[in-house]
Amino acid sequence: MKSGILICAWVLLLTACQQPTVYVFSENLQEEQRKQLDAALNAQNLPFEYVELDIPSDFGEATLLLSSDKIYQKETEQLATIMQGLGYEPQVNYTTRSNHFYGDGNIGFYLKNADSNSQFVMPKQLRTTQCSDDKYNDLVVKFVNEHVDFSLPSGAVVRLKWEYLYGYVVIYYKSYSQTYSHSQPLVNTPFGAKPSDTYTFTAHVNNPGWLDCSLQIVYMD
């Protein structure tokens, strides 16, 4: 009986030893992107470590670096899904065992926001989503220069001012404002997962209810 227990313990220990470590490199991610990345990595079962080194300039926005001598297919697909959930299309590169990071099947996870320093461009038309009050979901919201127009269920159109400030979209209403963080997740549709620009509200407001919503455009083509 004891020998059986020892064998089981040895098998479990061997399995744990064979589990690859994920080395995570990130660059220029927005605060909301970093939070989403942290949450996704903590939700999966592989050990991971953040590495404070620059990402090679020839790497794309999302790269998985695998050891060519030992590839864990299931784990690689799991990490690719995390990248896709953040709105990126991962590419896979291979290295040799001589790279000490990636011996024994360890995986490099490289994610960078290449557009962080480029000029921000707001989509011209979005729709409300994830509203606290369901009646305000799917309203048309149009951005025209420094103004934003909300088309309300009553048919009325409310025009407000907005600006892009320190990485956030800020919409002003009377004496206060609503702030939105930007992400680019894939959204499930009847035609499969599609890319989006999503602006998630950062604080709840009681009035007006249509500001207590996120904004989103889903790209179907």
N, C-alpha and C positions, 0 to 999 in steps of 0.2 A: 504493500500500500504506500509505504514511504517512498519507494523508488518511483512509483507512478506519479506522486506529487512532485518529486524532484525533476522528473522528465518534463512535466507540464510547466514547471517554473522555468526550466532551461529553455523550452520552446518560446515562452513568452518573453524571456530576456533576449533571446536571439532575434525575435521579431522586432523588439524595441530597438536593438542595436542596428538593425538593417534599415530603420526608418531614416530617410534623408532629412537633412537640415536645409531650410530655405533661407538664403541670404538676400535680404531685401535692400535694394538701392532705390531711393526716390529723389526727385529733383524738381523744384519749382511747383510742387503741388499746392493747390488752394487749400485753405483750412478745412473746408467741408470734404474735399477729396481725401485729405489725410485721415480725417475721422472715419470715412467710409472704408478706407484701406485698413485701418487698425481694426475696425469691427469685423471685416471679412476675414482677416488673417487670424484673429482670435477665435472665430467661429469654426475654422477648419482644424484638423487634428495633427498637422505637421509642426514640429518645432521650427521656429524662425528667429532670425536675428537681424536687426537693422544695422546696416553698414554705412558709416559716414565717409564715403568716398565718392568722387565724381563718376558719373556714368560716361562710358566711352562715347566720343562724339559721333562715331559711326553707327551707334545703336539707334533704333527707332524709338518711338514714344513708349512702346510696351514690348519688352524682350524677355524671353525665358532662355537662360543659358544652361545647357545640360551637359553632363559628362558623357562623352561618346562611348565609354566602356561600360556604363551601367545606366540605363534609362528606366525610370518608373513611369509607365504610361498613364496609369490612373491618377497619380499625384500631379503629373504635368497637366492633364486635362482639368483637374480641380483648380489649379492655379491660373490656367488660361481662362476659366470661367470667372474667376475673381476680376481679372483684367477686363473682360467683356462687360461685366456688371458695372464697372466704372466708366464704361463708354469707350474702351480702347480695343483695338484689334491686335492681338499679340502675334509676334513672330518668334520663331525658335532658332537659336544658334547653338552650336556644339563646340565643346572644348575638350582638351585631353586631361588625363589624370595628373599631368605635371603641374596643372593649376591646383594649388593645394586646397582652395576653397571647394572645388568640385570633385574631389575624389569620393569614392563610395556612393556615387549617385546623388550627391548634394546638388541643389538647384539654385541658380541665380535668378532673382526676380527684379527686373529693372523697369521702373515706371517714371516717366518724366512728362511734365507739361511744357511742351515745346512752344506753345503759344502764349505763355504767361506774360511775356514782355511785349507782345504785339498789340495793336490797337483793338480795343474791345468793340464788337459789333453786336448790337441787340437785334434779335429777330423782330421783324415788323409786326407779326401777328402771332399771338399765343392764345391758349385757352386756360381757364382756371381749372384746378384739379386739387384733390385732397382737401377740400373745403371742410371747415368745422360744421357748417350747415349745408346739407346736400343740395338745397335749392340753388346755391350759387355755383355749383360745379358746371363746367363746360360753357362758361361765358366767354365771349370774344374780347380779347384785350389787344389793342393796337398801339404800337409805339411809333410816334411821329416826331422826329427831332427831340426837343426837350419835353414833349408832352406824351402822356399815355391816356388812352380813352378806354373806359370800362363800359361795355354794353350790358345794361342791367336787365333782369327778367321783365321789368315793366316796359321796356323799350327805350327808356331814358339812357342817355350817354353822359357819363361823368368824366370830365377832363381834369387830370392832375399833372403835376410836374414830377419829373424823375431825374436821376443822375446815376452814373456809375462811380462808386466811391470806395477806394481801398479794397477792390476785389468784390464788392457787393453792389447789387442793384437796390437803389433806395427810392421809394415812392412816397411823396409828401402829401399828407391829408390834414388840412387845418393846422392844428398846433403840434402834430406829431407825425411820425413816419413809420412805414413798414419796410423792413430790410429782407432781402432775398439772397441766398447763397446759390451759386451756380454749380451744376454737375451735368454729366452727359451719360446717364445710364441707358441701357437697352430696355425697351418697354415691350411687354408681351401684347401682341395684337392678333386678330384672327388670321393674319397673314404671316405670323411668326414674330420673332423679336426684332424690333426696329430701333435705330438710334434716336436720341432725343436731345434737346436742350431743356433742362428742368431748373426752375428757379424756386427754391424751397423757402417758404416764409420762416423767419427765425423767431418770431414772438407772436403770441395770440393777442388779438384785439377784439373787443366786444362789439364795437361799432365803428365803421360799417362792416357787416358780415362778409362782404365780398372782398375785403382786404385780408380776411382770415383764410386765405387760400394760397396754394402754390400756383405757379404758372408753368406751362409746358407746351412745347411743340414737338410732335413726333414726325420724323421724316419717313414717309412711306415708300419713296422711290430710292 
